[in-house]
Amino acid sequence: MRVAIIGAGYAGMAAATELAARGIPVTVFEASRTLGGRARRVEAHGYPLDNGQHILVGAYAELLRLMRLVGANADTLLARKPLCLDFPGRMHLAAPRLPAPLHLAVALLTARGLPAGGRLAAVRFMRHLKRDGFRLERDITFAELMLRHGQHETVIRYLWAPLCLSALNTPLQEASAQVFLNVLRDSLAAAREASDLLLPKTDLSTLFPEPAERFVLRGGGEVLRGTSIHTVDWTPYGFHLEGDASGRSYTHVIAAVAPYHLRRLVAKLPRLQPVLDEVEQLSYEPILTAYLGYPQAVRLPGSMLGIGGTAHFLFQHVDNILAAVSSARGPHLDLPHETLVEHIHAKVVDIVGVAPRPDWSQVIVEKRATFACRPGMRRPACETPLANFFLCGDYVASDYPATLEAAVRSGVACARLIR
C-alpha cells in the first residue's frame, strides 16, 4: 500500500497523521513552501502573521486529539477562555464556569446591553432547539430562523448574527439555519468546555501542520514541499501523478486541494465527472484580515472584541499588533486598504483611548476563503465513484461549515476509509 496525499493543509495533514499512526506510509505533496493551505503562516513586516485570523472552540475535538497525537501541546499553543462576546459599550455576555446547560442560561440571562425580553426569548429559543434535537424539518435561512423564533433585533445583532457570520462565513440572508444549529448543538448546547474560545498563541502553520509533518516523517512518510502535482492518471498498475519526480505509482490518492483546483487535478479521470458537477455548484465567500502594527504596546480590554462596521471582530495578536477580521462579502471589500485601516484604527481609539497611529498595516483578503454555506446545499462525499480515490477538505459532506474542525474530520474520515 502506498498513499499519495495532494495538499498539506489541515485536511491533508490530518489524513497523513491518521495513516502514519497506523503504520501506513504516505507521501504528501504540497505546492507551497509553507504548510497549512488556507490557514497558514505568512511573513510580513518582519512578523509571522497568518493569511487569516482563525479562532477555535472547545468543541473541536478531532483537531485537539490530533494535536495531542503529534505532540503539539494545546495548553501551550492555545489560550483557552470561557465564551465571552464583548461589544464595548454596547453588549457583554460571558459564560460562567458552571456545568452545562446552566452556564449558557446564566450567560444569556445576565448579559448586559440586551433587553430583558430579548434575553428570555433567547433562553426559550435554546430550550426549543434542544427539545427538537437541533433539527429542522426543512432547512431555511438564518434570517428566517430568527423571525420564526421571535428573536429580538438587539439579540440578533450582538449574539446570534456574530456567531452565525463567523462560523458560516455567509451573509445572514443566505446562511443555512441547519448548519448554524449544528454549530450551536456542539458548542453552546454541549459540555461547558465545548463553548470555550481557543485563541492561537502561535501562527497557524506551527499550530498543527508542521508538528504533523514531523510526526509523518518519524513514521517513515514523506512531505514534499514546493512540489506541485498537475494531474492524476489511473492505470491498472495504480495512480500516476504528473509532477512527482519519483515516477512511482500509488494504490490510493487523497485529493486535499481546494475544491476550485479539483478540475485541473482530475482532468484525466472521467469517472469523477459527477463529483466535479457537484463541486462546481459551490460558490465562495471571502475573509478579510487587517493587521495593524503599532510602535508600542496597545492593549485591548479583551483578547477578542466585537466592533461591527467595516470589521466584525478585533483581536489582540501580540502586544503591539492587532488583527481585525471581516467575514463574507460586504462593502468593506470596496474600500481602499488605507481607508479601511483608518476606520479600524478609529475603532481602536474608541476602545482604548489615546493610541499612536500604526507604523504599518497588512490587509490580506482570501477571496475564496470558504464555500457559501446555504440551505440545502449538496456537498461531495469523501468517497468517489473511482475506487481508492478520495476527497478531503472543509467543503466535503459534513454537519459543519468550512472550519478547521471540518477539514481535519474529513482527513480522518479518508484515512479510516483507506484503513
MOSULFEN-V794379 format. One record per pair of residues at least 4 apart in sequence whose C-alpha atoms are under 7 Angstrom apart, sorted by sequence separation. I is the first residue (numbers start at 0). J is the second residue. D is the distance in Angstrom with one decimal. If there is no record, write none. Layout:
i = <I:I>
j = <J:J>
d = <D:D>
//
This chain:
i = <7:8:9:10:11:12:13:14:15:16:17:18:19:35:42:43:55:59:60:61:62:63:64:65:66:67:72:73:86:97:98:99:100:101:102:103:104:105:106:113:114:115:116:117:118:119:120:121:122:123:124:125:126:127:128:129:139:140:141:142:143:144:145:146:150:151:152:153:154:155:156:157:158:159:160:161:162:163:164:169:170:175:176:177:178:179:180:181:182:183:184:185:189:201:202:203:204:205:207:208:209:210:211:212:213:214:215:216:233:234:256:257:260:261:262:271:272:273:274:275:276:306:307:316:317:328:334:335:336:337:338:339:340:341:342:343:344:345:346:347:348:391:401:402:403:404:405:406:407:408:409:410:411:412:413:414:6:7:18:19:34:42:43:66:67:85:86:97:113:128:139:145:150:154:155:164:169:183:184:201:204:205:215:216:233:256:306:315:316:334:348:383:400:33:41:42:66:85:96:164:187:215:232:233:305:306:315:316:348:383:399:4:40:41:66:84:85:95:164:167:186:187:231:232:305:306:314:315:382:394:40:41:84:94:186:231:232:239:304:305:313:314:381:382:393:397:40:41:83:84:94:231:239:303:304:313:314:381:393:15:39:40:83:108:212:230:231:238:239:303:304:313:381:39:82:83:95:107:108:230:237:238:303:312:313:38:82:94:228:229:237:238:302:303:312:393:38:81:93:228:229:237:262:302:310:311:312:393:92:228:310:311:381:392:92:107:227:228:310:380:163:299:378:379:380:378:379:392:92:104:378:391:392:91:92:391:7:91:258:298:6:7:90:91:297:2:3:4:5:6:7:90:296:297:309:391:1:2:3:4:5:6:89:90:296:1:2:3:4:5:124:295:370:389:294:8:9:293:336:7:8:292:293:7:8:292:372:7:8:121:142:291:292:120:141:142:290:291:141:290:291:370:140:144:290:369:381:117:140:141:230:231:289:290:117:140:141:230:231:288:289:140:141:229:230:232:288:289:139:140:230:231:232:288:117:138:139:287:288:138:287:138:286:287:113:286:113:285:286:135:285:134:284:285:284:133:133:133:299:293:293:294:293:294:292:293:291:292:90:292:291:292:291:290:291:290:289:290:289:288:289:288:287:288:287:286:287:285:286:285:286:285:284:285:286:284:285:103:283:284:285:283:284:283:284:283:284:100:282:283:102:281:282:99:99:99:98:277:277:278:277:274:82:271:82:271:81:82:270:271:80:81:169:270:79:80:168:79:80:79:78:79:77:78:77:78:77:78:76:77:76:76:58:58:76:57:58:71:252:253:254:255:57:58:71:251:252:253:254:255:56:57:251:252:253:254:255:56:57:253:56:57:71:56:57:70:55:56:66:69:55:69:54:55:54:54:69:49:48:49:47:170:168:169:168:165:40:164:40:39:40:38:39:35:35:34:35:34:34:32:31:32:26:27:28:29:30:31:16:24:25:26:27:28:29:30:12:19:22:24:25:26:27:28:29:30:29:30:175:16:28:29:174:175:176:9:12:16:19:28:174:175:8:15:173:174:169:168:169:167:181:182:86:181:85:86:84:85:86:178:178:178:167:140:166:167:139:52:138:51:138:11:10:3:2:1:2:3:4:5:6:1:2:3:4:5:6:0:1:2:3:4:5:6:4:5:87:52:50:37:62:61:59:62:61:61:10:10:9:13:17:10:14:18:9:10:13:14:17:9:13:10:11:14:10:14>
j = <11:12:13:14:15:16:17:18:19:20:21:22:23:39:46:47:59:63:64:65:66:67:68:69:70:71:76:77:90:101:102:103:104:105:106:107:108:109:110:117:118:119:120:121:122:123:124:125:126:127:128:129:130:131:132:133:143:144:145:146:147:148:149:150:154:155:156:157:158:159:160:161:162:163:164:165:166:167:168:173:174:179:180:181:182:183:184:185:186:187:188:189:193:205:206:207:208:209:211:212:213:214:215:216:217:218:219:220:237:238:260:261:264:265:266:275:276:277:278:279:280:310:311:320:321:332:338:339:340:341:342:343:344:345:346:347:348:349:350:351:352:395:405:406:407:408:409:410:411:412:413:414:415:416:417:418:11:12:23:24:39:47:48:71:72:90:91:102:118:133:144:150:155:159:160:169:174:188:189:206:209:210:220:221:238:261:311:320:321:339:353:388:405:39:47:48:72:91:102:170:193:221:238:239:311:312:321:322:354:389:405:11:47:48:73:91:92:102:171:174:193:194:238:239:312:313:321:322:389:401:48:49:92:102:194:239:240:247:312:313:321:322:389:390:401:405:49:50:92:93:103:240:248:312:313:322:323:390:402:25:49:50:93:118:222:240:241:248:249:313:314:323:391:50:93:94:106:118:119:241:248:249:314:323:324:50:94:106:240:241:249:250:314:315:324:405:51:94:106:241:242:250:275:315:323:324:325:406:106:242:324:325:395:406:107:122:242:243:325:395:179:315:394:395:396:395:396:409:110:122:396:409:410:110:111:410:27:111:278:318:27:28:111:112:318:24:25:26:27:28:29:112:318:319:331:413:24:25:26:27:28:29:112:113:319:25:26:27:28:29:148:319:394:413:319:34:35:319:362:34:35:319:320:35:36:320:400:36:37:150:171:320:321:150:171:172:320:321:172:321:322:401:172:176:322:401:413:150:173:174:263:264:322:323:151:174:175:264:265:322:323:175:176:264:265:267:323:324:175:176:266:267:268:324:154:175:176:324:325:176:325:177:325:326:153:326:154:326:327:177:327:177:327:328:328:180:181:184:351:355:356:357:357:358:357:358:357:358:157:359:359:360:360:360:361:361:361:362:362:362:363:363:363:364:364:364:365:364:365:365:366:366:366:367:368:367:368:187:367:368:369:368:369:369:370:370:371:188:370:371:191:370:371:189:190:191:191:377:378:379:379:379:194:383:195:384:195:196:384:385:195:196:284:385:195:196:284:196:197:197:197:198:197:198:198:199:199:200:199:200:200:201:185:186:206:192:193:206:387:388:389:390:193:194:207:387:388:389:390:391:193:194:388:389:390:391:392:194:195:391:195:196:210:196:197:210:196:197:207:210:197:211:197:198:198:199:214:202:202:203:202:327:326:327:327:326:202:326:203:203:204:203:204:203:204:204:208:208:209:224:224:225:220:221:222:223:224:225:211:219:220:221:222:223:224:225:208:215:218:220:221:222:223:224:225:226:226:227:372:214:226:227:372:373:374:208:211:215:218:227:373:374:208:215:373:374:371:371:372:372:398:399:304:399:304:305:304:305:306:398:399:400:400:374:400:401:374:288:374:288:375:255:255:249:249:249:250:251:252:253:254:250:251:252:253:254:255:250:251:252:253:254:255:256:255:256:350:324:363:368:404:404:404:407:407:408:391:392:403:407:411:406:410:414:406:407:410:411:414:407:411:409:410:413:410:414>
d = <4.9:6.0:6.0:6.4:6.2:5.9:6.2:6.2:6.0:6.1:6.7:6.5:5.3:4.3:5.7:6.6:6.8:6.3:6.1:6.1:6.1:6.3:6.2:6.3:6.2:5.7:6.1:5.3:5.0:6.2:5.9:6.9:6.5:6.1:6.1:6.1:6.1:5.9:5.9:6.5:6.3:6.4:6.1:6.2:6.4:6.3:6.0:6.4:6.3:6.0:6.2:6.2:6.2:6.4:6.1:5.7:6.3:6.3:6.3:6.4:6.0:6.3:6.1:6.5:6.7:6.2:6.1:6.2:5.4:4.8:5.5:6.3:6.4:6.1:5.9:6.0:6.1:5.8:5.0:6.6:5.9:6.4:6.1:6.3:6.4:6.4:6.0:6.4:6.1:5.2:4.9:5.3:6.1:6.5:6.3:7.0:5.4:5.4:6.0:6.1:6.5:6.3:6.2:6.2:6.2:6.4:6.6:4.9:5.9:6.2:6.4:6.9:6.6:6.2:5.8:6.4:6.2:6.5:6.2:5.9:6.7:6.6:4.5:5.4:6.9:6.9:6.2:6.3:6.1:6.3:6.3:6.3:6.0:6.2:6.5:6.4:6.3:6.3:6.4:6.1:4.8:6.3:6.1:6.3:6.3:6.1:6.3:6.5:6.2:6.1:6.3:6.3:6.2:6.3:6.4:6.2:5.6:5.4:5.3:6.2:6.3:4.8:6.7:4.8:6.3:5.9:6.2:4.9:6.4:4.8:6.8:5.4:6.6:6.7:5.3:6.0:5.4:6.0:6.2:6.4:5.9:6.9:5.2:5.8:4.5:6.8:5.5:6.7:5.1:6.0:5.9:6.3:6.9:7.0:5.9:5.9:6.8:4.5:6.5:6.7:7.0:6.9:5.7:6.2:5.8:5.7:4.9:6.0:5.9:6.0:5.9:6.4:6.3:5.2:6.9:5.8:6.3:5.5:6.7:7.0:4.9:5.1:6.7:5.2:4.5:6.8:5.7:6.5:5.1:6.0:5.7:5.2:5.2:5.5:4.6:5.8:6.4:6.8:5.5:6.3:7.0:5.0:5.3:6.6:4.7:6.9:4.5:6.0:5.6:6.5:6.1:4.7:5.0:6.7:5.1:5.7:6.2:4.6:6.1:6.4:5.6:6.4:4.3:5.6:6.6:6.1:6.3:5.2:6.7:5.7:6.5:4.4:5.9:6.0:5.8:6.4:6.8:5.8:6.8:5.4:5.3:5.0:4.6:5.7:6.5:6.4:5.4:4.7:6.3:5.5:5.4:6.4:5.6:6.7:5.4:5.0:6.6:6.1:5.4:5.7:6.0:5.3:6.6:5.2:6.0:5.9:7.0:4.1:5.9:4.7:5.6:5.1:6.5:4.7:6.9:6.7:6.0:6.7:4.7:5.6:6.1:6.6:6.6:5.1:5.2:5.4:5.5:5.9:4.5:6.3:4.8:5.1:7.0:5.7:6.6:5.4:6.6:5.1:6.5:6.4:6.8:6.8:5.4:6.7:6.2:6.6:5.9:6.1:5.9:5.7:5.4:4.4:4.8:5.5:5.2:6.8:6.1:4.8:5.0:4.7:4.9:4.9:5.6:6.7:4.2:6.3:6.3:6.0:6.2:6.5:6.5:5.6:6.8:6.5:6.9:6.1:5.8:5.1:6.7:5.6:3.9:5.9:6.2:6.0:4.1:4.5:6.5:6.4:7.0:6.7:6.1:5.6:6.7:6.2:5.8:5.4:6.7:5.3:6.5:5.7:6.4:6.8:6.3:6.4:4.5:5.8:6.3:6.6:5.6:5.5:6.5:6.0:5.6:6.5:5.1:5.3:5.9:4.3:5.7:6.6:5.1:4.9:4.5:5.7:5.9:5.6:5.6:6.5:6.1:5.0:6.7:6.6:6.5:4.6:6.2:6.7:5.5:5.7:6.6:6.3:5.2:5.6:6.0:6.6:6.4:4.8:6.3:6.7:5.7:6.4:5.1:6.8:5.2:6.0:6.2:5.7:6.7:6.4:6.5:7.0:6.7:6.6:4.2:5.9:5.3:5.3:5.9:5.7:6.9:5.2:6.2:5.9:4.5:5.4:6.8:5.1:5.7:6.3:4.3:5.8:6.3:5.3:5.8:6.4:4.5:5.9:6.5:6.8:5.4:5.4:6.7:4.3:6.6:5.1:5.9:5.4:5.0:6.8:5.1:6.0:6.9:7.0:5.6:5.7:6.0:4.2:5.6:6.5:5.6:5.0:6.8:6.3:5.6:6.8:5.4:5.1:5.9:7.0:6.8:6.8:6.4:6.4:5.8:7.0:5.0:6.3:4.5:5.7:6.3:6.7:5.5:6.1:6.6:6.1:6.4:5.2:6.7:5.7:6.5:4.6:5.4:6.6:5.6:5.0:5.4:6.4:4.6:6.6:6.0:5.4:5.3:6.1:6.2:5.5:6.6:5.6:4.2:6.9:6.4:6.0:6.1:6.2:4.0:6.6:6.7:4.9:5.0:4.7:5.0:5.0:6.5:5.6:6.0:6.3:5.7:6.3:5.7:6.0:5.0:6.9:5.5:6.4:6.2:4.6:6.7:6.8:6.1:5.2:6.1:5.9:4.8:5.5:6.1:6.3:5.3:6.9:5.6:6.1:6.3:6.5:6.7:6.2:5.4:5.4:5.0:6.2:5.7:6.6:5.8:5.1:5.4:5.9:4.9:6.9:5.3:5.8:5.8:5.9:6.7:5.2:6.1:5.0:5.8:6.0:6.1:6.1:6.2:4.9:6.1:6.4:5.0:4.6:4.6:5.0:4.9:4.5:6.0:5.7:6.9:5.2:6.4:5.9:6.0:6.3:5.8:4.6:5.5:4.2:5.9:6.9:5.8:6.3:5.7:4.5:6.9:6.3:6.3:6.1:5.8:6.8:4.8:4.2:6.9:6.7:5.7:6.6:5.4:7.0:6.1:6.1:6.3:6.7:5.9:6.7:5.3:4.6:7.0:5.8:6.0:6.3:6.1:6.6:5.5:6.2:6.8:6.8:5.6:6.5:5.3:5.5:5.9:5.1:6.3:6.4:5.8:5.1:6.1:6.3:5.9:6.3:6.9:5.4:4.8:4.8:4.7:5.1:4.8:5.8:6.5:5.8:6.3:6.1:5.4:5.2:6.7:6.5:6.9:6.8:6.3:6.9:5.9:6.7:5.5:6.2:6.9:6.4:6.1:5.2:6.7:5.2:6.1:4.6:4.1:5.7:6.1:4.6:5.1:5.1:6.1:5.8:6.0:6.4:5.9:6.5:4.7:5.3>
//
